[in-house]
C-alpha cells in the first residue's frame, strides 16, 4: 500500500507502508484521524480538517502536531494520487501516540497519510436506528478517534438491515449522529441538526451546512425521526445525502429541501477547494 509514513517531524512517501506492531494506535487505539474527499481538484477543506485533527489530538493528549508537516504530507500524497490517475477517492490522515511497550508510555507520534479510490455515493441513501447510545459525557466527545469498534458494530447492524448508516440517540434520548455521519431533519421547512452538546462529532460538512445555509442547531428527541418531513445525512465523502428509507418509513424520492441543499452544496464546494 503506497502511503506517506513518518512522524510529526517528517517522513516519506513509500510503496509499502509499515507501522510497528507496538504502535499504540494498533494496541490500544490511541490515535486520531481525518478523512477528506478527493476529486480531480485535490483534497477538499484541508484547513478545516487540519484544525479538527489538531483539536482531536489535543483532546487525547497526543503530542502537538506540526501542521505544516501534515499539510505537506497531504499535498504529496494527493499529488501522487492525481498523477496515478485518481478521480474520486478519499485521503486518510492518521496520527497515533506512537510505538511503546505493551501497557507502557508512548513514543514519538506516528503519522500516516494515504489515498484510496472510492466510488461516489448514490444520490439517496437509507438508515436505521440502533439501540446503542452515544455517551455525550465521554472524554472522547468532539474527537475523531481511531477507537472505532463501537461504530463498526453499529454499522454492521445497519448493513444487516439493508441500510447504509446507523443512527443513534445519546444517553438522555436525544438524537445524536450516525456512525460516520451527522444527521439533519427538515420540519415545516426548517433545517435542524443536533447541537454539539448531544455528543455528536463536529463534522466538517455539518459545519459548512450551518454556515452556508439557513440551518440551526437544536436539541432534538430521537422520535423526531418519526415525524420529520425530510431527513438527510452529511459527511465529507457523502456531502449532503437525502434519506429515502429510515427504519419502516419511506419517501418516494429525496425531499425538496434536501434536494435543493444537495445541489447547492455541490455547486458551492466546487467553487472553492478549501472553504
Secondary structure as a PSIPRED ss2 file (coil, helix, strand):
# PSIPRED VFORMAT (PSIPRED V4.0)

   1 X C   1.000  0.000  0.000
   2 X C   1.000  0.000  0.000
   3 X E   0.000  0.000  1.000
   4 X E   0.000  0.000  1.000
   5 X E   0.000  0.000  1.000
   6 X E   0.000  0.000  1.000
   7 X E   0.000  0.000  1.000
   8 X C   1.000  0.000  0.000
   9 X C   1.000  0.000  0.000
  10 X E   0.000  0.000  1.000
  11 X E   0.000  0.000  1.000
  12 X E   0.000  0.000  1.000
  13 X E   0.000  0.000  1.000
  14 X E   0.000  0.000  1.000
  15 X C   1.000  0.000  0.000
  16 X C   1.000  0.000  0.000
  17 X C   1.000  0.000  0.000
  18 X C   1.000  0.000  0.000
  19 X C   1.000  0.000  0.000
  20 X C   1.000  0.000  0.000
  21 X C   1.000  0.000  0.000
  22 X C   1.000  0.000  0.000
  23 X E   0.000  0.000  1.000
  24 X H   0.000  1.000  0.000
  25 X H   0.000  1.000  0.000
  26 X H   0.000  1.000  0.000
  27 X H   0.000  1.000  0.000
  28 X C   1.000  0.000  0.000
  29 X C   1.000  0.000  0.000
  30 X C   1.000  0.000  0.000
  31 X E   0.000  0.000  1.000
  32 X E   0.000  0.000  1.000
  33 X E   0.000  0.000  1.000
  34 X E   0.000  0.000  1.000
  35 X E   0.000  0.000  1.000
  36 X E   0.000  0.000  1.000
  37 X E   0.000  0.000  1.000
  38 X E   0.000  0.000  1.000
  39 X E   0.000  0.000  1.000
  40 X C   1.000  0.000  0.000
  41 X C   1.000  0.000  0.000
  42 X E   0.000  0.000  1.000
  43 X E   0.000  0.000  1.000
  44 X C   1.000  0.000  0.000
  45 X C   1.000  0.000  0.000
  46 X H   0.000  1.000  0.000
  47 X H   0.000  1.000  0.000
  48 X H   0.000  1.000  0.000
  49 X H   0.000  1.000  0.000
  50 X H   0.000  1.000  0.000
  51 X H   0.000  1.000  0.000
  52 X H   0.000  1.000  0.000
  53 X H   0.000  1.000  0.000
  54 X H   0.000  1.000  0.000
  55 X H   0.000  1.000  0.000
  56 X H   0.000  1.000  0.000
  57 X H   0.000  1.000  0.000
  58 X H   0.000  1.000  0.000
  59 X H   0.000  1.000  0.000
  60 X H   0.000  1.000  0.000
  61 X C   1.000  0.000  0.000
  62 X C   1.000  0.000  0.000
  63 X C   1.000  0.000  0.000
  64 X C   1.000  0.000  0.000
  65 X C   1.000  0.000  0.000
  66 X C   1.000  0.000  0.000
  67 X H   0.000  1.000  0.000
  68 X H   0.000  1.000  0.000
  69 X H   0.000  1.000  0.000
  70 X H   0.000  1.000  0.000
  71 X H   0.000  1.000  0.000
  72 X H   0.000  1.000  0.000
  73 X H   0.000  1.000  0.000
  74 X H   0.000  1.000  0.000
  75 X H   0.000  1.000  0.000
  76 X H   0.000  1.000  0.000
  77 X H   0.000  1.000  0.000
  78 X H   0.000  1.000  0.000
  79 X H   0.000  1.000  0.000
  80 X H   0.000  1.000  0.000
  81 X H   0.000  1.000  0.000
  82 X H   0.000  1.000  0.000
  83 X H   0.000  1.000  0.000
  84 X C   1.000  0.000  0.000
  85 X C   1.000  0.000  0.000
  86 X C   1.000  0.000  0.000
  87 X C   1.000  0.000  0.000
  88 X C   1.000  0.000  0.000
  89 X E   0.000  0.000  1.000
  90 X E   0.000  0.000  1.000
  91 X E   0.000  0.000  1.000
  92 X E   0.000  0.000  1.000
  93 X E   0.000  0.000  1.000
  94 X E   0.000  0.000  1.000
  95 X E   0.000  0.000  1.000
  96 X E   0.000  0.000  1.000
  97 X C   1.000  0.000  0.000
  98 X C   1.000  0.000  0.000
  99 X E   0.000  0.000  1.000
 100 X C   1.000  0.000  0.000
 101 X C   1.000  0.000  0.000
 102 X C   1.000  0.000  0.000
 103 X C   1.000  0.000  0.000
 104 X C   1.000  0.000  0.000
 105 X C   1.000  0.000  0.000
 106 X C   1.000  0.000  0.000
 107 X C   1.000  0.000  0.000
 108 X C   1.000  0.000  0.000
 109 X C   1.000  0.000  0.000
 110 X E   0.000  0.000  1.000
 111 X E   0.000  0.000  1.000
 112 X E   0.000  0.000  1.000
 113 X E   0.000  0.000  1.000
 114 X E   0.000  0.000  1.000
 115 X E   0.000  0.000  1.000
 116 X E   0.000  0.000  1.000
 117 X E   0.000  0.000  1.000
 118 X C   1.000  0.000  0.000
 119 X C   1.000  0.000  0.000
 120 X C   1.000  0.000  0.000
 121 X C   1.000  0.000  0.000
 122 X C   1.000  0.000  0.000
 123 X C   1.000  0.000  0.000
 124 X E   0.000  0.000  1.000
 125 X E   0.000  0.000  1.000
 126 X E   0.000  0.000  1.000
 127 X E   0.000  0.000  1.000
 128 X E   0.000  0.000  1.000
 129 X E   0.000  0.000  1.000
 130 X C   1.000  0.000  0.000
 131 X C   1.000  0.000  0.000
 132 X C   1.000  0.000  0.000
 133 X C   1.000  0.000  0.000
 134 X E   0.000  0.000  1.000
 135 X C   1.000  0.000  0.000
 136 X C   1.000  0.000  0.000
 137 X C   1.000  0.000  0.000
 138 X C   1.000  0.000  0.000
 139 X C   1.000  0.000  0.000
 140 X C   1.000  0.000  0.000
 141 X C   1.000  0.000  0.000
 142 X C   1.000  0.000  0.000
 143 X C   1.000  0.000  0.000
 144 X C   1.000  0.000  0.000
 145 X E   0.000  0.000  1.000
 146 X C   1.000  0.000  0.000
 147 X C   1.000  0.000  0.000
 148 X C   1.000  0.000  0.000
 149 X H   0.000  1.000  0.000
 150 X H   0.000  1.000  0.000
 151 X H   0.000  1.000  0.000
 152 X H   0.000  1.000  0.000
 153 X H   0.000  1.000  0.000
 154 X H   0.000  1.000  0.000
 155 X H   0.000  1.000  0.000
 156 X H   0.000  1.000  0.000
 157 X H   0.000  1.000  0.000
 158 X H   0.000  1.000  0.000
 159 X H   0.000  1.000  0.000
 160 X H   0.000  1.000  0.000
 161 X C   1.000  0.000  0.000
 162 X C   1.000  0.000  0.000
 163 X C   1.000  0.000  0.000
 164 X C   1.000  0.000  0.000
 165 X E   0.000  0.000  1.000
 166 X E   0.000  0.000  1.000
 167 X E   0.000  0.000  1.000
 168 X E   0.000  0.000  1.000
 169 X E   0.000  0.000  1.000
 170 X E   0.000  0.000  1.000
 171 X C   1.000  0.000  0.000
 172 X C   1.000  0.000  0.000
 173 X C   1.000  0.000  0.000
 174 X E   0.000  0.000  1.000
 175 X E   0.000  0.000  1.000
 176 X E   0.000  0.000  1.000
 177 X E   0.000  0.000  1.000
 178 X E   0.000  0.000  1.000
 179 X C   1.000  0.000  0.000
 180 X C   1.000  0.000  0.000
 181 X C   1.000  0.000  0.000
 182 X E   0.000  0.000  1.000
 183 X E   0.000  0.000  1.000
 184 X E   0.000  0.000  1.000
 185 X E   0.000  0.000  1.000
 186 X E   0.000  0.000  1.000
 187 X E   0.000  0.000  1.000
 188 X C   1.000  0.000  0.000
 189 X C   1.000  0.000  0.000
 190 X E   0.000  0.000  1.000
 191 X E   0.000  0.000  1.000
 192 X E   0.000  0.000  1.000
 193 X E   0.000  0.000  1.000
 194 X E   0.000  0.000  1.000
 195 X C   1.000  0.000  0.000
 196 X H   0.000  1.000  0.000
 197 X H   0.000  1.000  0.000
 198 X H   0.000  1.000  0.000
 199 X C   1.000  0.000  0.000
 200 X C   1.000  0.000  0.000
 201 X C   1.000  0.000  0.000
 202 X C   1.000  0.000  0.000
 203 X C   1.000  0.000  0.000
 204 X H   0.000  1.000  0.000
 205 X H   0.000  1.000  0.000
 206 X H   0.000  1.000  0.000
 207 X H   0.000  1.000  0.000
 208 X H   0.000  1.000  0.000
 209 X H   0.000  1.000  0.000
 210 X H   0.000  1.000  0.000
 211 X H   0.000  1.000  0.000
 212 X H   0.000  1.000  0.000
 213 X C   1.000  0.000  0.000
 214 X C   1.000  0.000  0.000
 215 X E   0.000  0.000  1.000
 216 X E   0.000  0.000  1.000
 217 X E   0.000  0.000  1.000
 218 X E   0.000  0.000  1.000
 219 X C   1.000  0.000  0.000
 220 X C   1.000  0.000  0.000
 221 X E   0.000  0.000  1.000
 222 X C   1.000  0.000  0.000
 223 X C   1.000  0.000  0.000
 224 X H   0.000  1.000  0.000
 225 X H   0.000  1.000  0.000
 226 X H   0.000  1.000  0.000
 227 X H   0.000  1.000  0.000
 228 X C   1.000  0.000  0.000
 229 X C   1.000  0.000  0.000
 230 X E   0.000  0.000  1.000
 231 X E   0.000  0.000  1.000
 232 X E   0.000  0.000  1.000
 233 X E   0.000  0.000  1.000
 234 X E   0.000  0.000  1.000
 235 X E   0.000  0.000  1.000
 236 X C   1.000  0.000  0.000
 237 X C   1.000  0.000  0.000
 238 X C   1.000  0.000  0.000
 239 X E   0.000  0.000  1.000
 240 X E   0.000  0.000  1.000
 241 X E   0.000  0.000  1.000
 242 X E   0.000  0.000  1.000
 243 X E   0.000  0.000  1.000
 244 X E   0.000  0.000  1.000
 245 X E   0.000  0.000  1.000
 246 X E   0.000  0.000  1.000
 247 X C   1.000  0.000  0.000
 248 X C   1.000  0.000  0.000
 249 X E   0.000  0.000  1.000
 250 X E   0.000  0.000  1.000
 251 X C   1.000  0.000  0.000
 252 X C   1.000  0.000  0.000
 253 X C   1.000  0.000  0.000
 254 X C   1.000  0.000  0.000
 255 X C   1.000  0.000  0.000
 256 X H   0.000  1.000  0.000
 257 X H   0.000  1.000  0.000
 258 X H   0.000  1.000  0.000
 259 X H   0.000  1.000  0.000
 260 X H   0.000  1.000  0.000
 261 X H   0.000  1.000  0.000
 262 X H   0.000  1.000  0.000
 263 X H   0.000  1.000  0.000
 264 X H   0.000  1.000  0.000
 265 X H   0.000  1.000  0.000
 266 X H   0.000  1.000  0.000
 267 X H   0.000  1.000  0.000
 268 X H   0.000  1.000  0.000
 269 X H   0.000  1.000  0.000
 270 X H   0.000  1.000  0.000
 271 X H   0.000  1.000  0.000
 272 X C   1.000  0.000  0.000
 273 X C   1.000  0.000  0.000
 274 X C   1.000  0.000  0.000
 275 X C   1.000  0.000  0.000
